[in-house]
Amino acid sequence: MQRVEAIRKEMSSGVRLLGASGRNADEENAIAARLSGLSVTVIERLRWKKIKRIPADITDAIRDAIDAYNAITEARARHERDILAAQLASFVGLSDQSGDPEFYRARLAPVLDQARRVGISDRSLAEDGER
């Protein structure tokens, strides 16, 4: 029964992941149903682990929906990283050409902090000012 319980937990957490952007459980279930192509009733039963043995076609639908969700999330993250890198490059170029780098420091600080959080830049703003 351990394998059955593991699949039940996987499906429950998968449904919760798919509907994570909802405000309440009903909205999360509706979002997960839309993304997976399953009915809201089946999603509710998966979420609350009411199905004892989950059929393979349902697990395949949830796993495919999770794969598609992850692909979209990764594409958004790459797009955001590319935009942030372009902003950072333009600000760095602008501050290098300027006669007064302190003028652009206030505009650069949020972009550099965000770039450091994302992992594009590992230097702190104080290190940039020390150049």
ChimeraX attribute file (.defattr): number of C-alpha atoms within 10 A of each C-alpha:
attribute: neighborCount
match mode: 1-to-1
recipient: residues
	/A:1	6
	/A:2	7
	/A:3	8
	/A:4	12
	/A:5	14
	/A:6	11
	/A:7	16
	/A:8	22
	/A:9	16
	/A:10	17
	/A:11	23
	/A:12	20
	/A:13	15
	/A:14	21
	/A:15	27
	/A:16	20
	/A:17	15
	/A:18	23
	/A:19	22
	/A:20	16
	/A:21	12
	/A:22	15
	/A:23	9
	/A:24	10
	/A:25	14
	/A:26	13
	/A:27	15
	/A:28	23
	/A:29	26
	/A:30	20
	/A:31	21
	/A:32	29
	/A:33	22
	/A:34	16
	/A:35	19
	/A:36	23
	/A:37	14
	/A:38	15
	/A:39	13
	/A:40	19
	/A:41	12
	/A:42	14
	/A:43	27
	/A:44	21
	/A:45	15
	/A:46	26
	/A:47	23
	/A:48	14
	/A:49	17
	/A:50	13
	/A:51	13
	/A:52	12
	/A:53	12
	/A:54	16
	/A:55	9
	/A:56	9
	/A:57	9
	/A:58	17
	/A:59	17
	/A:60	12
	/A:61	15
	/A:62	26
	/A:63	17
	/A:64	14
	/A:65	21
	/A:66	19
	/A:67	12
	/A:68	14
	/A:69	16
	/A:70	14
	/A:71	12
	/A:72	12
	/A:73	12
	/A:74	12
	/A:75	12
	/A:76	12
	/A:77	13
	/A:78	12
	/A:79	12
	/A:80	13
	/A:81	17
	/A:82	13
	/A:83	12
	/A:84	18
	/A:85	17
	/A:86	12
	/A:87	16
	/A:88	19
	/A:89	12
	/A:90	12
	/A:91	18
	/A:92	17
	/A:93	11
	/A:94	13
	/A:95	17
	/A:96	12
	/A:97	10
	/A:98	12
	/A:99	9
	/A:100	10
	/A:101	15
	/A:102	12
	/A:103	11
	/A:104	15
	/A:105	16
	/A:106	10
	/A:107	11
	/A:108	18
	/A:109	14
	/A:110	12
	/A:111	16
	/A:112	25
	/A:113	16
	/A:114	15
	/A:115	20
	/A:116	15
	/A:117	11
	/A:118	14
	/A:119	11
	/A:120	15
	/A:121	15
	/A:122	12
	/A:123	13
	/A:124	13
	/A:125	16
	/A:126	9
	/A:127	8
	/A:128	11
	/A:129	10
	/A:130	6
	/A:131	5
